[in-house]
Each structure stands twice: as structure tokens, then as C-alpha cells.
């Protein structure tokens, strides 16, 4: 700062008179010569006067002097600190209005300023000069659990005398930053626990912002297992992480009724919730974490079957069966005394807590009887009682036939007696002929007719006791003796013999096997005199090498093909295993009536559909009391579709009465004739050979095998399917955002024939639009196997063959490219299989 003048030399000033006359000119003689002396100066001149006002602008302080007396000459007017240090000086002779100023710059502090006139303080001013208060914006965020971050940015007027603080509302300081410059920064703090917290931002000690943040505590995770013991159900929680008393687990029924409650404890890793039912039945449970269902479980408590002791005694023709020591008696159980052929002789329904009762059975004929005691149809005890009869007849028997007419001739009969009846039963135990002996019988002829050709086995019984088993073969006189197929075409042109165009042809029939030899198509003759042959076992339709030389190895593949190879040549030949051949039986199973003795339809019978369709398995529901059929004409109540299951159906294909679904499999299915059928729901289920129909009036259970005369359910020969787009579960395709889409050829979802085999194809879409594969090209394709879980998936286009993926159950692996669940590739998860027409 430049000062005007800090040292003033005052000179005497002479006035014309002792009185002030501002109109007179002051005369100052400085020559030293004599002259007329002026009048004496005014002994008391008027002092210089002015008024002072103060202004500040940042670091600048201004003393505004106004009205400085016009007679001022050399009087010293200065701006000083309170210690006298001169900051600014007004030049001599300056009168009127002037400003003295000083700039403190960035020297902040508390100052006292004076305006002095010849050293006398005329005005005083004090101020607290501090830097401008900084301004800034705040932005709260949380990038991880329990961590709060406050961004401080857009800073103005930074100064190291200011500190920004992140604090709690109670003043607890969590983080600080001195405002040395305008650079943005973050204040951060991590809480020790979850919850809701209030924060404030302080500039020094002044609040400039507040924020409330909540970190919800993560719910515990755990694995749920269900165990049953008697009537008690236990939900076992294991591998618990994040346990805390804020959380509760509830064992509930499906309607929300709470059965047990558990409050988690910190650090807990395992616990369990239990409930004991008061009665038997089927119950659905839920395990809830708070209000969220994390696991559901359905448990059936089966009432324990009563136990008892059965003892037998006979008197003449009367049998007494004593049932004693009964435990767990209940009126849902009935004990029957039966013959070993299933004839019910007597039935007793148990009463609650009953402990004993007796059966009595009086026979009319002397014989040996096999008695069976059953409870609800399950055999528990047997007893054989012999009432000595007349000597059993003996005889020779011979079976002959005229086409389908059978004659059984009994000769050399010994001990014929009217007490005995000889009967003949077919392979389903149905009696087809009988004769009661007379004492004069020496020979007997029995006749009956069959409806089909083939090997027929009959059981000859005397008074129900097996005497012998007889077999006869009925040969269709019009049947062809040609073995089919005659040729096993090559399906792999890369195989040695396939590449040569050679083929395997039927060569000769032998007992229980058919022999196929290698045919040299170049020379139109058997190669190696037919020595390179293979064979099929006609009893079980399995293929093997035939002889000591090539091909050595014959392997039936999971995709329904057969490979021939040798160690020194590799693959020699490959063909599709025949599914229809002269040695493969194609007989259609027949159905029969089934009586219902439990559940809502007790005293009803499922009878074969009165408007039967060949190859279709359907039953009407009939009331045993004679009130007629519930379904007649082209309708039926129950249908079985091989490969899909059982359907309880109504007129419009939906639910039947009060039946509830035990499974849900809606869609279109192929019946035994390959005809499409549509159902909206599957209202019946089967497990371990038991058919279950869930009815509001009581669940019905029946043995599946009872519906078919041979006791074996028909198996499907094929199932088609509808393909769809699907997502990959892992691999490069998934990582790069690709999904499989249907091949862009027309009707690709229904499959297409390639070399006579139906297959399904998929493309990959280009992420930028369009397809990576189009037209005849494709990224993968599927060839059905003999079952729904052994088809072959190929990675690559059909034209080049592709590379077969590997299978782990239903998961297909294309190596590093992709893995996926094959059921996701078809609508309703129905993967095609078999020889699809």
C-alpha cells in the first residue's frame, strides 16, 4: 500500500485579522524584507472539521471523509490501526470529500481502524473480517451394506478455516474434511449393524444437510428338510446363514394356520419346527420366513394296518379261523377269509379297539382247501385244510386243433367220480371248458375256440387244483413265413462297409435267432461266404456278433442304432435297430372291468367303453346297483394313453364331478392309434403301479395292472412333440447372450424327415438382428431315441452331420459351447421318441 505522506512540516500561517473572514485572501510573507507588518494572527483559529462514514468490500475498508473544512492546509489526516500504524494518508490541502482505504487481502481477523487528525482520533471503526462462508452440494449414497457415503461437490469459497463434517444428529462426528480447495470429496462411514440411521452434514458446527438411510437386515437363508415320525412332522432348517432375532420361521398349513413358531437367534445354524397331527390323512404344510413361503410339503399319514394272530381248527367239514390279539383295530379295515383263488368266504369289518372274533366256514365237498386271510385285500395268513375226498381221477390229455378250434381229449381215465370236475383255464386264468366226471367215464372230449394264433398255454385243473399245463401252437395258415426286415440299410456312409455300398441281408433262420450276413453288392454275393454275420435273438430282440471273425463288436446304441466295429478297423457298419420285425410281437393289450371297493365310487365298476375304439384304452363308470352307466355312446369316464398316463374326463374334457387334479398335464397327446387327443387337465396320477383318483368324497385307489387282461400296461411305440425356443443354462452361447430359436424352415416345430428319420432343428439369432443360421443350415438338431430320455442331440448343421453331445439325465452338454435341459426345448417338456411316422 502506498501512503501519501506520513511526515508533515507545518508552517505558521498568518491571517489578515484576528477574525475569520473566508472572503479575504490570506497573505504569507516569506521574503524576510521589512514591510508593513500584518495584523496579528487570530490567536484561536477554527479547527479543521469533517464527518466520517465507513464501508467494507471484501478485504477493503474505506473511511469516507465528507465536508473537510475548506481552510485545511497542512493538517494531517490519516487512516490507522488502533495501534497507530498508518494505513493511508490524505494529501495536504485536500478539502471537501475524500476516501481513505486499505485492503487486508486474505489476512483475516478482527480489526479496529481510526481516522486521526493531527494524531487525534476522529472516528473509530471495528470489524471481524473473515473469509466468505463456503457453499457446496451434498449427495448421499450407499454402495454396500451398512456403508454411507456423502459426496461434497460444487464447492465455492473454500478456506482452510472451514471443515465439513459427517455426523450423527447427536453431534457424534463420523468423518471430516478441511476445505483447503474446491476439489470434490466423499465423507464415509460404515455402521456396525443394519437399521435406520439419521445423519447430518456440518460446516464447522453449522448444519447444512440431513439424511436418513435404512439398511434392511438380509433375511436368513437355510435349507429345509422334512421328516415324519408317526403323526409328527418336522421341518429341519440347516445351513442357516444370517440368523437374527428380527426374523421368525413359521410351520403352517396351506390355509395359513400356524402350527409352530421359531425366533432365530444370532449365529444360529440349525433348528427345527414340529407338529403332531391328531388323526391320519393327507396334509399340506408350508414353512414361512415371515410371510413368505420358502418350502411346501405334502405328507400322508397312513393309518397303521391292524395286526393280529390267526389260528385255524377243523371239525368235520367246518373250519374255524380265530382272529385274536388284534392291535390298532379301526372300522376302515375289513378282514376276509378267502380261498386261494380269491373267492371271498366271509368278511368282518373291525370295530374300534376290537381285539378278537371268529370266522367259520363249512365246506360241502371233501377236498383240500387253501384258505387265505386278508386285511383290506392284503394277504396275512394262509391255511390248508384237507377233507379227505375220494381218490383223485387220473388221465392222459392231448390237445389238437383245426385252425382256431381246439380239442382236448382225456383218455385212460382212472377213478372217475362225480365229486370231481376237470376244468381247463387259459393264460389269464379264465375257465374255457369243464367236465364233471361220472363213474362210467373212460374218455372225455372238451372243445373251445381261440380268436388269435400263436402259442397257447392252458392249465388243467381238477376241482380247482392244477393237474397239468398243456401247450399248443396255432399257426395261421395264411401267414407269411418271410422274415422281415430282409435288409438292414447302412445309415453311416463313413463306416468302412457302408462307404463301399455293401449291406446286411437276412441269410438264414435258426432256432430262436435270425442270421444276417454281409452282402457284397459289387459281386452280388455273400462276402466271405456269409462268414461276417450277425444275429438277433428273437426272444428278446437283442443283436450280437455271429461267429469268430468280423465284425467282432456289435453294440446297441442309446439312440436306437446298432454299430458294428473291429479293433483294427474302427466302425464297419451302422444300421437302425428294427422296431417292427417278424420276430417282434405287435399284439394289442386287451382291457377288462375293474371293481371299485374304496373311496367315493365304492360299489362302482370301470367297464370297457361300450363304444370301443380299436387301439384305444377307455372305460365307462357303471354303478353296481344297476342304475346304469354314467358315460355311454361315444363318451367315457377314464382313459389311458401310453406314455402320458390316466385321464378322468367329462363331456367337455375337463374335471369329473368333485374330482381334483393330482397332476396337471394339459395339451395334445397321441393315443395308441397315433390319433391326437386334447385334454385340459389330467385328473389322475399313478405311482408304483397304483392309480389314484382324488375325489372330494374320498380318494379312490386301484391297481393299474387290473385294467389289462395280461396285467401289463401297454407301452407307447412313439411320441411326437412340438419344439420351441429355449435358453442355455451355461457355456459360451449363454455368456454371449444367445438363445436357441426354432429353425426358420416352415413347420419346423413339428419336425422334418431327413433320410426317413424325423428330427427337430434350431437356429441361433444374431444379436444385432437376423439369424446366424438360416434356411437348410442350423446350429443343432435332435434325433429321437427309443425312449424320451435317450435321444441324440447334435451340435452342428444337418448337412454336415454335427457332433453328438453328451447326456447326463435330461441335461445335454455341447462342451464349452453350451449346456441345456432338453425338456425346455419342447412344449410341456414332452420330448419325442420312438419310430415316429
Secondary structure, 3 states (H helix, E strand, C coil): CCCCCCCCCCCCCCCCCCCCCCCCCCCCCCCCCCCCCCCCCCCCCCCCCCEEEEEEECCEEEEEEEEECCCCCCCCEEEEECCCCEEEEECCCCCEEEEEEEECCCCCEEEEEEEEECCEEEEEEEEEECCCCCEEEEEEEEEECCEEEEEEEEEECCCCCCEEEEEECCCCEEEEEECCCCCCEEEEEECCCCEEEEEEEEECCEEEEEEEEEECCCCCEEEEEEEEECCEEEEEEEEEECCCCCCEEEEEECCCCEEEEEECCCCCCCEEEEEECCCCEEEEEEEEECCEEEEEEEEEECCCCCEEEEEEEEECCEEEEEEEEEECCCCCCEEEEEECCCCEEEEEECCCCCCCEEEEEECCCCCEEEEEEEECCEEEEEEEEECCCCCCCEEEEEEEEECCEEEEEEEEEECCCCCCEEEEECCCCCEEEEEECCCCCCCEEEEEECCCCEEEEEEEEECCEEEEEEEEEECCCCCCCCCCCCEECCCCCCCHHHHHCCEEEEEEEECCEEEEEEEECCCCEEHHHHCCEEEEECCCCEEEEECCCCCCEEEECCCCEEEEEECCCEEEEEEECCCCCCCCCCCCCCECCEEECCHHHCCEEEEECCCCCCCCEEEEEEECCCCEECCCCCCCCEEEECCCEEEECCCCCCCCCCEECCCCCCEEEECCCCCEEEECCCCEEEECCEEEEEECCCCEEEEHHHHECCCCCCCCCEECCCECCEECCECHHHHCCCEEEECCCCCHHHCEEECCEEEEEEEEECCCCCECCCCCCCCEEEECCCCCCCCEEEECCHHHCCEECEEECCEEECCCCCEEEHHHHEHHHCCCEECCC
